[in-house]
Amino acid sequence: MTARRRYWLMKSEPDAFSIDDLQRVGTEPWTGVRNYQARNFMRAMQVGDGVFFYHSNCDVPGIVGTMTVASTPYPDPTQFDAKSDYYDPKATQEQPRWEMVDVAFERKLKRTISLEEIRGHADALGEGFALTQRGSRLSVLPVTAAQWKLLLSLEKNRE
């Protein structure tokens, strides 16, 4: 018996790594997550899980595409690289602190589903949806199957 597909949302600043970059390379290691809760979400990911690609810290933040988890979690090599912005001197090869997954490009959405539009559906998404909660800045967060379906349906709507 296989586990049921789960869903996630992962944020990236498009100046650092965008949906177009992922489309160009196909599959990419999702490095640099340095928040324990976000790391724990990545540890729970399984190959085949669906992921929204979210552009953050830009003119119109929002969901721009979908991708698939392409690997099981493994230690993020940037934690060991002293030249990396994501270096962690407390991490060791024997006891890594940070894990990551590889993600594979699925598709770009026909339009960006903006954070503003998503907030307009906060009631339907439910109180537990971290993206619409005040003060939530997690770069990796879970999405329920119902939230996934609702958010995807917004692609067809016009603002």
DSSP file (Angstrom, degrees, kcal/mol; ACC not computed):
  #  RESIDUE AA STRUCTURE BP1 BP2  ACC     N-H-->O    O-->H-N    N-H-->O    O-->H-N    TCO  KAPPA ALPHA  PHI   PSI    X-CA   Y-CA   Z-CA
    1    1 A M              0   0    0      0, 0.0     2,-0.3     0, 0.0     0, 0.0   0.000 360.0 360.0 360.0 132.9    0.0    0.0    0.0
    2    2 A T        -     0   0    0      1,-0.1     3,-0.1     3,-0.0     2,-0.1  -0.682 360.0-104.2 -96.4 151.5    1.4    3.4   -0.9
    3    3 A A        -     0   0    0     -2,-0.3     2,-0.1     1,-0.1    -1,-0.1  -0.371  43.7 -97.7 -69.1 150.6    1.0    6.5    1.2
    4    4 A R        -     0   0    0      1,-0.1    -1,-0.1    -2,-0.1     2,-0.1  -0.432  46.3 -98.0 -68.6 142.4   -1.6    9.1    0.1
    5    5 A R        -     0   0    0     -2,-0.1     2,-0.2    -3,-0.1    -1,-0.1  -0.374  42.4-158.5 -62.3 134.2   -0.2   12.0   -1.8
    6    6 A R        -     0   0    0     40,-0.1    44,-2.1    -2,-0.1     2,-0.3  -0.689   4.5-134.9-111.3 169.1    0.4   15.0    0.3
    7    7 A Y  E     +aB  50 143A   0    136,-0.7   136,-2.3    -2,-0.2     2,-0.3  -0.925  21.0 173.6-131.8 151.1    0.7   18.7   -0.7
    8    8 A W  E     -aB  51 142A   0     42,-1.8    44,-2.6    -2,-0.3     2,-0.4  -0.890  24.0-135.8-144.8 168.7    3.0   21.5    0.2
    9    9 A L  E     -aB  52 141A   0    132,-2.3   132,-2.4    -2,-0.3     2,-0.4  -0.997  19.9-170.2-131.3 131.4    3.8   25.1   -0.6
   10   10 A M  E     -aB  53 140A   0     42,-2.6    44,-2.6    -2,-0.4     2,-0.3  -0.985  10.4-146.4-125.9 132.4    7.5   26.2   -1.0
   11   11 A K  E     +a   54   0A   0    128,-2.9     2,-0.3    -2,-0.4    44,-0.2  -0.722  20.0 168.9-100.6 144.7    8.6   29.8   -1.3
   12   12 A S  E     -a   55   0A   0     42,-2.4    44,-1.8    -2,-0.3     7,-0.1  -0.982  37.6-117.7-147.8 142.9   11.5   31.2   -3.2
   13   13 A E    >>  -     0   0    0     -2,-0.3     4,-2.6    42,-0.2     3,-1.7  -0.706  25.7-137.2 -77.3 126.0   12.4   34.8   -4.1
   14   14 A P  T 34 S+     0   0    0      0, 0.0     4,-0.3     0, 0.0    -1,-0.1   0.764 102.7  61.0 -60.6 -24.5   12.3   34.9   -7.9
   15   15 A D  T 34 S+     0   0    0      2,-0.2     3,-0.1     1,-0.1    43,-0.0   0.805 114.3  36.0 -68.3 -27.6   15.6   36.9   -8.0
   16   16 A A  T <4 S-     0   0    0     -3,-1.7     2,-0.3     1,-0.3    -1,-0.1   0.893 142.4 -14.1 -89.6 -48.5   17.3   33.9   -6.3
   17   17 A F  S  < S-     0   0    0     -4,-2.6    -1,-0.3     4,-0.0     2,-0.2  -0.848  72.2-172.6-160.6 119.2   15.4   31.0   -7.9
   18   18 A S     >  -     0   0    0     -2,-0.3     4,-2.1    -4,-0.3     5,-0.2  -0.555  42.2-102.3-111.8 172.2   12.2   31.3  -10.0
   19   19 A I  H  > S+     0   0    0      1,-0.2     4,-2.5     2,-0.2     5,-0.1   0.848 123.9  56.2 -60.4 -34.3    9.7   29.0  -11.6
   20   20 A D  H  > S+     0   0    0      2,-0.2     4,-2.1     1,-0.2    -1,-0.2   0.890 105.1  51.3 -65.6 -38.5   11.4   29.8  -14.9
   21   21 A D  H  > S+     0   0    0      2,-0.2     4,-2.1     1,-0.2     5,-0.2   0.931 111.3  47.5 -61.6 -45.3   14.8   28.6  -13.4
   22   22 A L  H  X S+     0   0    0     -4,-2.1     4,-3.0     1,-0.2    83,-0.3   0.908 109.9  52.5 -64.1 -40.8   13.1   25.3  -12.3
   23   23 A Q  H  < S+     0   0    0     -4,-2.5    -1,-0.2     1,-0.2    -2,-0.2   0.902 109.9  50.3 -60.2 -39.8   11.5   24.9  -15.7
   24   24 A R  H  < S+     0   0    0     -4,-2.1    -2,-0.2     1,-0.2    -1,-0.2   0.897 120.4  32.7 -65.0 -42.4   15.0   25.3  -17.3
   25   25 A V  H  < S-     0   0    0     -4,-2.1     2,-1.5    -5,-0.1    -2,-0.2   0.710  89.6-149.6 -92.0 -21.2   16.8   22.8  -15.1
   26   26 A G  S  < S+     0   0    0     -4,-3.0    79,-3.2    -5,-0.2     2,-0.4  -0.372  74.9  32.9  88.0 -59.2   13.9   20.3  -14.6
   27   27 A T  E     +C  104   0A   0     -2,-1.5    77,-0.2    77,-0.2    75,-0.0  -0.993  68.9 177.2-134.5 140.1   14.9   19.1  -11.1
   28   28 A E  E     -C  103   0A   0     75,-2.6    75,-2.7    -2,-0.4     2,-0.3  -1.000  33.3-115.2-145.1 139.9   16.6   21.1   -8.4
   29   29 A P  E     -C  102   0A   0      0, 0.0     2,-1.4     0, 0.0    73,-0.3  -0.614  29.3-134.9 -70.2 132.9   17.7   20.5   -4.8
   30   30 A W        +     0   0    0     71,-2.9     3,-0.4    -2,-0.3    71,-0.4  -0.666  41.9 172.5 -91.7  82.3   15.7   22.8   -2.5
   31   31 A T        +     0   0    0     -2,-1.4    69,-0.0     1,-0.2    68,-0.0  -0.336  39.2  45.8 -88.6 166.4   18.6   24.1   -0.4
   32   32 A G        +     0   0    0      1,-0.3     2,-0.5    54,-0.1    -1,-0.2   0.497  56.4 150.5  88.4   6.8   19.0   26.7    2.2
   33   33 A V        +     0   0    0     -3,-0.4    -1,-0.3    66,-0.2    66,-0.1  -0.625  13.5 172.6 -74.1 120.8   15.9   26.2    4.5
   34   34 A R        +     0   0    0     -2,-0.5     2,-0.4    64,-0.1    -1,-0.1  -0.299  41.8  96.6-128.8  48.5   17.0   27.3    8.0
   35   35 A N     >  -     0   0    0      1,-0.1     4,-2.8     0, 0.0     5,-0.2  -0.996  66.1-140.6-133.5 129.7   13.9   27.2   10.0
   36   36 A Y  H  > S+     0   0    0     -2,-0.4     4,-2.5     1,-0.2     5,-0.2   0.883 101.5  48.7 -62.3 -40.4   13.3   24.1   12.2
   37   37 A Q  H  > S+     0   0    0      2,-0.2     4,-2.0     1,-0.2    -1,-0.2   0.931 113.5  46.9 -66.3 -43.4    9.5   23.9   11.5
   38   38 A A  H  > S+     0   0    0      1,-0.2     4,-2.1     2,-0.2    -2,-0.2   0.905 112.2  51.7 -62.6 -40.8   10.1   24.3    7.7
   39   39 A R  H  X S+     0   0    0     -4,-2.8     4,-2.2     1,-0.2    -2,-0.2   0.913 107.5  52.3 -60.8 -42.6   12.8   21.6    7.9
   40   40 A N  H  X S+     0   0    0     -4,-2.5     4,-1.0     1,-0.2    -1,-0.2   0.872 106.9  52.6 -64.5 -35.9   10.5   19.3    9.8
   41   41 A F  H >< S+     0   0    0     -4,-2.0     3,-0.7     1,-0.2     4,-0.5   0.924 109.0  50.1 -62.6 -42.4    7.9   19.7    7.0
   42   42 A M  H >< S+     0   0    0     -4,-2.1     3,-1.2     1,-0.2    -2,-0.2   0.874 104.8  57.7 -63.8 -35.7   10.6   18.8    4.5
   43   43 A R  H 3< S+     0   0    0     -4,-2.2    -1,-0.2     1,-0.3    -2,-0.2   0.789 104.6  53.1 -62.6 -26.4   11.5   15.7    6.5
   44   44 A A  T << S+     0   0    0     -4,-1.0    -1,-0.3    -3,-0.7    -2,-0.2   0.542  86.8 111.0 -86.2  -7.7    7.8   14.6    6.2
   45   45 A M    <   -     0   0    0     -3,-1.2     2,-0.3    -4,-0.5    -3,-0.0  -0.339  49.7-161.4 -71.8 149.3    7.8   14.9    2.4
   46   46 A Q    >   -     0   0    0     26,-0.1     3,-2.3   -40,-0.1    23,-0.3  -0.944  34.0 -86.4-128.6 150.5    7.6   11.8    0.2
   47   47 A V  T 3  S+     0   0    0     -2,-0.3    23,-0.2     1,-0.3     3,-0.1  -0.306 116.0  28.3 -54.2 131.6    8.5   11.3   -3.5
   48   48 A G  T 3  S+     0   0    0     21,-3.0    -1,-0.3     1,-0.3    22,-0.1   0.243  83.1 139.7  98.4 -12.8    5.5   12.2   -5.6
   49   49 A D    <   -     0   0    0     -3,-2.3    20,-2.4    20,-0.1    -1,-0.3  -0.336  54.7-116.4 -61.5 147.2    4.0   14.8   -3.2
   50   50 A G  E     -aD   7  68A   0    -44,-2.1   -42,-1.8    18,-0.2     2,-0.4  -0.642  31.8-169.0 -87.1 144.0    2.6   17.9   -4.9
   51   51 A V  E     -aD   8  67A   0     16,-2.7    16,-2.8    -2,-0.3     2,-0.4  -0.996  18.0-139.6-137.9 131.5    4.1   21.3   -4.2
   52   52 A F  E     -aD   9  66A   0    -44,-2.6   -42,-2.6    -2,-0.4     2,-0.6  -0.739  20.1-138.6 -81.0 135.4    3.0   24.8   -5.1
   53   53 A F  E     -aD  10  65A   0     12,-2.9    11,-2.9    -2,-0.4    12,-1.2  -0.887  24.6-167.4 -94.9 119.8    5.9   27.0   -6.2
   54   54 A Y  E     -aD  11  63A   0    -44,-2.6   -42,-2.4    -2,-0.6     2,-0.6  -0.938  15.3-144.7-116.1 123.3    5.4   30.4   -4.5
   55   55 A H  E     -aD  12  62A   0      7,-2.7     7,-1.7    -2,-0.5     2,-0.3  -0.776  27.9-175.3 -85.3 124.0    7.3   33.6   -5.5
   56   56 A S        +     0   0    0    -44,-1.8     3,-0.1    -2,-0.6     4,-0.1  -0.737  53.3  27.1-116.3 165.0    7.9   35.7   -2.4
   57   57 A N  S    S+     0   0    0     -2,-0.3     2,-0.3     1,-0.2    -1,-0.2   0.911  96.0 106.7  52.5  51.3    9.4   39.1   -1.7
   58   58 A C  S    S-     0   0    0     -3,-0.2    -1,-0.2   -45,-0.1   -45,-0.0  -0.845  88.4 -82.0-145.4 178.8    8.5   40.5   -5.2
   59   59 A D  S    S+     0   0    0      1,-0.3    -2,-0.1    -2,-0.3    -1,-0.0   0.913 123.8  19.9 -56.1 -47.5    6.0   42.9   -6.7
   60   60 A V  S    S-     0   0    0     -4,-0.1    -1,-0.3     2,-0.1    -5,-0.1  -0.781  82.0-160.9-125.6  86.9    3.2   40.3   -6.8
   61   61 A P        +     0   0    0      0, 0.0    54,-2.7     0, 0.0    55,-0.3  -0.406  38.7 104.2 -65.6 142.3    3.9   37.5   -4.4
   62   62 A G  E    S-DE  55 114A   0     -7,-1.7    -7,-2.7    52,-0.3     2,-0.4  -0.975  71.9 -48.3 168.9-179.1    1.9   34.4   -5.1
   63   63 A I  E     +DE  54 113A   0     50,-2.2    50,-2.4    -2,-0.3    -9,-0.2  -0.654  45.5 168.7 -79.7 125.9    1.6   30.9   -6.5
   64   64 A V  E     -     0   0A   0    -11,-2.9    45,-2.6    -2,-0.4     2,-0.3   0.520  56.8 -19.8-117.0 -11.6    3.2   30.7   -9.9
   65   65 A G  E     -DE  53 108A   0    -12,-1.2   -12,-2.9    43,-0.3     2,-0.3  -0.985  58.6-101.5-175.2-178.3    3.4   26.9  -10.6
   66   66 A T  E     +DE  52 107A   0     41,-2.9    40,-2.0    -2,-0.3    41,-1.8  -0.932  28.9 174.6-126.4 153.2    3.4   23.4   -9.4
   67   67 A M  E     -DE  51 105A   0    -16,-2.8   -16,-2.7    -2,-0.3     2,-0.4  -0.896  22.9-123.6-145.6 172.9    6.2   20.9   -8.8
   68   68 A T  E     -DE  50 104A   0     36,-2.4    36,-2.9    -2,-0.3     2,-0.4  -0.951  27.9-108.5-125.2 141.9    6.7   17.4   -7.4
   69   69 A V  E     - E   0 103A   0    -20,-2.4   -21,-3.0    -2,-0.4    34,-0.2  -0.587  36.5-177.2 -67.1 123.9    8.9   16.1   -4.6
   70   70 A A        +     0   0    0     32,-3.1     2,-0.3    -2,-0.4    33,-0.2   0.402  56.4  29.6-110.5  -0.1   11.5   14.1   -6.5
   71   71 A S  S    S-     0   0    0     31,-0.8     3,-0.1   -25,-0.1    -1,-0.1  -0.979  79.7-103.2-150.1 161.6   13.6   12.7   -3.7
   72   72 A T        -     0   0    0     -2,-0.3    30,-0.2     1,-0.1   -26,-0.1  -0.514  62.5 -78.8 -76.3 159.5   13.4   11.6   -0.1
   73   73 A P        +     0   0    0      0, 0.0    28,-0.2     0, 0.0    -1,-0.1  -0.294  59.0 169.4 -61.6 143.9   14.8   14.1    2.4
   74   74 A Y  E     -F  100   0B   0     26,-2.2    26,-2.4    -3,-0.1    -3,-0.0  -0.965  43.6 -68.1-149.9 162.5   18.6   14.1    2.7
   75   75 A P  E     -F   99   0B   0      0, 0.0    24,-0.3     0, 0.0    18,-0.0  -0.256  48.3-121.1 -59.0 134.7   21.2   16.4    4.4
   76   76 A D    >   -     0   0    0     22,-2.4     3,-1.4     1,-0.2     4,-0.3  -0.664  17.5-152.1 -74.7 116.1   21.5   19.9    2.8
   77   77 A P  G >  S+     0   0    0      0, 0.0     3,-1.4     0, 0.0     4,-0.5   0.717  86.7  73.7 -67.7 -19.1   25.2   20.1    1.7
   78   78 A T  G >  S+     0   0    0      1,-0.3     3,-0.7     2,-0.2     6,-0.2   0.758  83.9  68.2 -66.4 -21.6   25.2   23.9    2.0
   79   79 A Q  G <  S+     0   0    0     -3,-1.4     9,-2.3     1,-0.2    12,-0.3   0.753 103.1  44.9 -67.4 -21.8   25.3   23.6    5.8
   80   80 A F  G <  S+     0   0    0     -3,-1.4     2,-0.8    -4,-0.3    -1,-0.2   0.521  92.0  93.5 -97.2  -7.8   28.8   22.1    5.6
   81   81 A D    X   -     0   0    0     -3,-0.7     3,-2.1    -4,-0.5     6,-0.2  -0.779  57.8-161.7 -96.8 107.2   30.2   24.7    3.1
   82   82 A A  T 3  S+     0   0    0     -2,-0.8    -1,-0.2     1,-0.3     5,-0.1   0.715  92.1  56.3 -60.3 -20.7   31.9   27.6    4.9
   83   83 A K  T 3  S+     0   0    0      3,-0.1    -1,-0.3    -3,-0.0     2,-0.2   0.573  90.0  97.3 -86.5  -9.2   31.6   29.7    1.7
   84   84 A S  S X  S-     0   0    0     -3,-2.1     3,-1.4    -6,-0.2     0, 0.0  -0.511  76.5-133.4 -82.7 146.3   27.8   29.2    1.6
   85   85 A D  T 3  S+     0   0    0      1,-0.2    -1,-0.1    -2,-0.2    -3,-0.0   0.717 111.3  53.6 -62.4 -20.4   25.3   31.8    2.9
   86   86 A Y  T 3  S+     0   0    0     -5,-0.1    -1,-0.2    -8,-0.1   -54,-0.1   0.200  77.9 138.9-103.5  14.2   23.6   28.8    4.5
   87   87 A Y    <   -     0   0    0     -3,-1.4    -8,-0.2    -6,-0.2    -7,-0.2  -0.325  33.9-165.3 -59.3 138.3   26.7   27.4    6.3
   88   88 A D    >   -     0   0    0     -9,-2.3     3,-1.9   -10,-0.1     9,-0.1  -0.921  10.0-162.3-128.5 105.4   26.0   26.2    9.8
   89   89 A P  T 3  S+     0   0    0      0, 0.0    -1,-0.1     0, 0.0    -2,-0.0   0.700  90.5  59.3 -62.5 -18.0   29.1   25.7   11.9
   90   90 A K  T 3  S+     0   0    0     -3,-0.1     2,-0.3     2,-0.0     5,-0.1   0.612  87.5  92.7 -85.1 -11.8   27.2   23.5   14.4
   91   91 A A    <   -     0   0    0     -3,-1.9     2,-0.3   -12,-0.3    -3,-0.1  -0.618  55.1-175.7 -84.1 140.1   26.3   21.0   11.7
   92   92 A T        -     0   0    0      3,-1.4   -12,-0.0    -2,-0.3    -2,-0.0  -0.902  39.8-113.9-128.4 161.1   28.5   18.0   11.1
   93   93 A Q  S    S+     0   0    0     -2,-0.3    -1,-0.1     1,-0.2   -13,-0.0   0.872 121.6  48.0 -58.8 -36.3   28.5   15.2    8.6
   94   94 A E  S    S+     0   0    0      1,-0.3    -1,-0.2    -3,-0.0    -3,-0.0   0.840 127.6  24.5 -73.7 -33.8   27.8   12.8   11.4
   95   95 A Q  S    S-     0   0    0     -5,-0.1    -3,-1.4     0, 0.0    -1,-0.3  -0.630  79.2-173.9-133.3  75.6   25.0   15.0   12.8
   96   96 A P        -     0   0    0      0, 0.0    -3,-0.1     0, 0.0     3,-0.1  -0.397  11.3-162.7 -68.1 148.3   23.5   17.2   10.1
   97   97 A R        +     0   0    0    -21,-0.1     2,-0.4     1,-0.1    -6,-0.0   0.676  68.2  55.6-101.3 -23.3   21.0   19.8   11.3
   98   98 A W        -     0   0    0    -22,-0.2   -22,-2.4   -10,-0.1     2,-0.3  -0.923  59.0-174.4-123.7 136.0   19.3   20.6    7.9
   99   99 A E  E     +F   75   0B   0     -2,-0.4     2,-0.3   -24,-0.3   -66,-0.2  -0.814   3.8 180.0-122.9 165.5   17.6   18.5    5.4
  100  100 A M  E     -F   74   0B   0    -26,-2.4   -26,-2.2    -2,-0.3     2,-0.3  -0.915  15.4-138.0-151.3 172.8   16.2   19.1    1.9
  101  101 A V        -     0   0    0    -71,-0.4   -71,-2.9    -2,-0.3     2,-0.4  -0.912  23.7-113.7-131.1 162.5   14.5   17.4   -1.0
  102  102 A D  E     -C   29   0A   0     -2,-0.3   -32,-3.1   -73,-0.3   -31,-0.8  -0.773  31.0-155.3 -90.7 145.4   14.8   17.7   -4.7
  103  103 A V  E     -CE  28  69A   0    -75,-2.7   -75,-2.6    -2,-0.4     2,-0.4  -0.940   1.4-148.2-122.5 147.0   11.8   19.1   -6.6
  104  104 A A  E     -CE  27  68A   0    -36,-2.9   -36,-2.4    -2,-0.4   -77,-0.2  -0.936  25.0-109.6-117.2 136.8   10.8   18.5  -10.2
  105  105 A F  E     + E   0  67A   0    -79,-3.2   -38,-0.2    -2,-0.4     3,-0.1  -0.359  37.9 167.9 -60.8 135.8    9.1   21.0  -12.4
  106  106 A E  E     -     0   0A   0    -40,-2.0     2,-0.3     1,-0.3   -39,-0.2   0.696  56.8 -42.3-111.6 -63.0    5.5   20.2  -13.2
  107  107 A R  E     - E   0  66A   0    -41,-1.8   -41,-2.9     0, 0.0     2,-0.3  -0.977  43.0-114.3-166.0 155.9    4.0   23.3  -14.8
  108  108 A K  E     - E   0  65A   0     -2,-0.3   -43,-0.3   -43,-0.2     2,-0.1  -0.739  41.5-115.9 -87.1 143.3    3.7   27.0  -14.7
  109  109 A L  E     -     0   0A   0    -45,-2.6     3,-0.1    -2,-0.3    -1,-0.1  -0.420  21.3-116.5 -73.6 157.6    0.2   28.4  -13.9
  110  110 A K  E    S+     0   0A   0      1,-0.2     2,-0.3    -2,-0.1    -1,-0.1   0.770  97.7   1.5 -65.3 -25.1   -1.5   30.4  -16.6
  111  111 A R  E    S-     0   0A   0    -48,-0.1     2,-0.3     3,-0.0    -1,-0.2  -0.976  88.7 -89.4-154.5 160.8   -1.4   33.3  -14.2
  112  112 A T  E     -     0   0A   0     -2,-0.3     2,-1.0    -3,-0.1   -48,-0.2  -0.593  28.5-142.4 -73.8 131.1   -0.1   34.1  -10.7
  113  113 A I  E     - E   0  63A   0    -50,-2.4   -50,-2.2    -2,-0.3    42,-0.1  -0.847  33.2-140.5 -92.1 101.7   -2.5   33.5   -7.9
  114  114 A S  E  >  - E   0  62A   0     -2,-1.0     4,-2.7   -52,-0.2   -52,-0.3  -0.164  15.3-120.9 -69.9 155.1   -1.6   36.5   -5.8
  115  115 A L  H  > S+     0   0    0    -54,-2.7     4,-2.9     1,-0.2     5,-0.2   0.883 116.3  57.0 -58.2 -38.8   -1.3   36.5   -2.0
  116  116 A E  H  > S+     0   0    0    -55,-0.3     4,-1.3     2,-0.2    -1,-0.2   0.925 108.9  44.7 -59.8 -45.0   -4.0   39.2   -2.1
  117  117 A E  H  4 S+     0   0    0      2,-0.2     4,-0.4     1,-0.2    -2,-0.2   0.906 112.2  52.3 -65.5 -41.3   -6.4   36.9   -4.0
  118  118 A I  H >< S+     0   0    0     -4,-2.7     3,-1.7     1,-0.2    -2,-0.2   0.913 106.1  54.0 -60.8 -42.9   -5.5   34.0   -1.7
  119  119 A R  H >< S+     0   0    0     -4,-2.9     3,-1.7     1,-0.3    -1,-0.2   0.833  98.7  64.1 -60.8 -31.5   -6.3   36.1    1.4
  120  120 A G  T 3< S+     0   0    0     -4,-1.3    -1,-0.3     1,-0.3    -2,-0.2   0.661 106.1  44.4 -65.5 -15.4   -9.7   36.8   -0.2
  121  121 A H  T <> S+     0   0    0     -3,-1.7     4,-2.2    -4,-0.4    -1,-0.3   0.078  76.5 119.8-112.9  20.6  -10.4   33.1    0.2
  122  122 A A  H <> S+     0   0    0     -3,-1.7     4,-1.6     1,-0.2     7,-0.2   0.865  72.8  53.8 -56.8 -40.2   -9.0   32.8    3.7
  123  123 A D  H  4 S+     0   0    0     -4,-0.2    -1,-0.2     1,-0.2     3,-0.2   0.931 111.5  44.4 -62.0 -45.1  -12.4   31.6    5.1
  124  124 A A  H  4 S+     0   0    0      1,-0.2    -1,-0.2    -3,-0.2    -2,-0.2   0.831 112.2  53.1 -68.6 -31.8  -12.7   28.8    2.6
  125  125 A L  H  < S-     0   0    0     -4,-2.2    -1,-0.2    -7,-0.2    -2,-0.2   0.759 111.7-128.8 -75.3 -24.4   -9.0   27.8    3.1
  126  126 A G    ><  -     0   0    0     -4,-1.6     3,-1.5    -5,-0.2    -1,-0.1   0.023  20.9 -77.4  94.8 158.2   -9.6   27.6    6.9
  127  127 A E  T 3  S+     0   0    0      1,-0.3    -1,-0.1    -4,-0.1    -4,-0.1   0.780 121.8  63.4 -62.5 -29.3   -7.9   28.9   10.0
  128  128 A G  T 3   +     0   0    0     -3,-0.1     2,-0.9     4,-0.0    -1,-0.3   0.444  69.5 112.8 -80.5   1.8   -5.0   26.4    9.8
  129  129 A F    X   -     0   0    0     -3,-1.5     3,-1.2    -7,-0.2     4,-0.4  -0.648  54.3-159.9 -81.2 108.1   -3.7   27.7    6.5
  130  130 A A  G >  S+     0   0    0     -2,-0.9     3,-1.1    12,-0.3     6,-0.2   0.781  81.4  66.5 -61.6 -31.5   -0.3   29.2    7.4
  131  131 A L  G 3  S+     0   0    0      1,-0.3    -1,-0.3    -3,-0.1     5,-0.1   0.840 107.2  40.3 -61.9 -32.6    0.1   31.4    4.4
  132  132 A T  G <  S+     0   0    0     -3,-1.2     2,-0.3   -14,-0.1    -1,-0.3   0.425  92.1 106.3 -97.4   1.3   -2.9   33.6    5.4
  133  133 A Q  S X  S-     0   0    0     -3,-1.1     3,-1.7    -4,-0.4     2,-0.0  -0.626  81.1-104.1 -81.7 138.2   -2.1   33.7    9.1
  134  134 A R  T 3  S+     0   0    0     -2,-0.3     3,-0.1     1,-0.3    -1,-0.1  -0.339 102.3  10.9 -59.5 134.6   -0.6   36.9   10.4
  135  135 A G  T 3  S+     0   0    0      1,-0.2     2,-0.6    -3,-0.0    -1,-0.3   0.420  86.9 139.2  80.8  -2.7    3.1   36.8   11.1
  136  136 A S    <   +     0   0    0     -3,-1.7    -1,-0.2    -6,-0.2    -3,-0.0  -0.658  14.1 161.3 -80.2 121.1    3.6   33.5    9.3
  137  137 A R        +     0   0    0     -2,-0.6    -1,-0.1    -3,-0.1    -6,-0.1   0.122  18.1 145.3-124.7  19.2    6.8   33.6    7.4
  138  138 A L        -     0   0    0      1,-0.1     3,-0.1    -8,-0.1    -2,-0.0  -0.313  40.4-153.2 -60.8 140.6    7.5   29.9    6.9
  139  139 A S  S    S+     0   0    0      1,-0.2  -128,-2.9  -129,-0.1     2,-0.4   0.593  85.0  39.8 -90.5 -12.6    9.2   29.1    3.5
  140  140 A V  E    S+B   10   0A   0   -130,-0.2  -130,-0.2  -132,-0.0    -1,-0.2  -0.992  73.3 161.9-136.1 126.2    7.7   25.5    3.5
  141  141 A L  E     -B    9   0A   0   -132,-2.4  -132,-2.3    -2,-0.4     2,-0.1  -0.996  36.3-105.4-147.4 152.9    4.2   24.7    4.7
  142  142 A P  E     -B    8   0A   0      0, 0.0     2,-0.4     0, 0.0   -12,-0.3  -0.410  25.6-163.2 -76.7 151.8    1.6   22.0    4.4
  143  143 A V  E     -B    7   0A   0   -136,-2.3  -136,-0.7    -2,-0.1     2,-0.1  -0.999  17.1-130.4-131.2 132.0   -1.4   22.3    2.2
  144  144 A T     >  -     0   0    0     -2,-0.4     4,-2.7     1,-0.1     5,-0.2  -0.372  27.2-109.7 -76.8 164.0   -4.4   20.0    2.6
  145  145 A A  H  > S+     0   0    0      1,-0.2     4,-2.2     2,-0.2     5,-0.2   0.888 121.5  50.7 -59.5 -39.6   -5.9   18.2   -0.4
  146  146 A A  H  > S+     0   0    0      2,-0.2     4,-2.4     1,-0.2    -1,-0.2   0.899 110.9  47.6 -66.5 -40.9   -9.0   20.5   -0.1
  147  147 A Q  H  > S+     0   0    0      2,-0.2     4,-3.0     1,-0.2     5,-0.2   0.908 110.7  52.8 -65.6 -41.4   -6.8   23.6    0.0
  148  148 A W  H  X S+     0   0    0     -4,-2.7     4,-2.5     2,-0.2    -2,-0.2   0.935 111.2  46.3 -56.6 -48.8   -4.8   22.4   -3.0
  149  149 A K  H  X S+     0   0    0     -4,-2.2     4,-1.9     2,-0.2    -2,-0.2   0.920 114.2  47.3 -63.1 -45.5   -8.0   21.9   -5.0
  150  150 A L  H  X S+     0   0    0     -4,-2.4     4,-1.1     2,-0.2    -2,-0.2   0.940 112.8  48.3 -62.4 -48.0   -9.4   25.3   -4.1
  151  151 A L  H >X S+     0   0    0     -4,-3.0     3,-0.6     1,-0.2     4,-0.5   0.900 111.2  50.2 -62.5 -41.0   -6.1   27.1   -4.8
  152  152 A L  H >< S+     0   0    0     -4,-2.5     3,-1.2    -5,-0.2     4,-0.4   0.867 104.4  59.0 -63.7 -35.1   -5.8   25.4   -8.2
  153  153 A S  H >X S+     0   0    0     -4,-1.9     3,-1.0     1,-0.3     4,-0.5   0.782  94.0  66.5 -65.3 -25.3   -9.4   26.3   -9.1
  154  154 A L  H X< S+     0   0    0     -4,-1.1     3,-0.7    -3,-0.6    -1,-0.3   0.750  83.6  74.1 -67.2 -23.3   -8.4   30.0   -8.6
  155  155 A E  T << S+     0   0    0     -3,-1.2    -1,-0.2    -4,-0.5    -2,-0.2   0.856  96.7  48.5 -57.6 -34.7   -6.2   29.8  -11.7
  156  156 A K  T <4 S+     0   0    0     -3,-1.0    -1,-0.3    -4,-0.4    -2,-0.2   0.704  98.8  85.4 -80.7 -20.2   -9.3   29.7  -13.9
  157  157 A N  S << S-     0   0    0     -3,-0.7     2,-0.4    -4,-0.5    -3,-0.0  -0.376  74.3-132.6 -77.5 159.4  -10.8   32.7  -12.2
  158  158 A R              0   0    0     -2,-0.1    -2,-0.1     1,-0.1    -3,-0.0  -0.933 360.0 360.0-109.7 137.8  -10.1   36.3  -13.1
  159  159 A E              0   0    0     -2,-0.4    -1,-0.1    -5,-0.0    -2,-0.0   0.508 360.0 360.0 -67.3 360.0   -9.3   38.8  -10.3
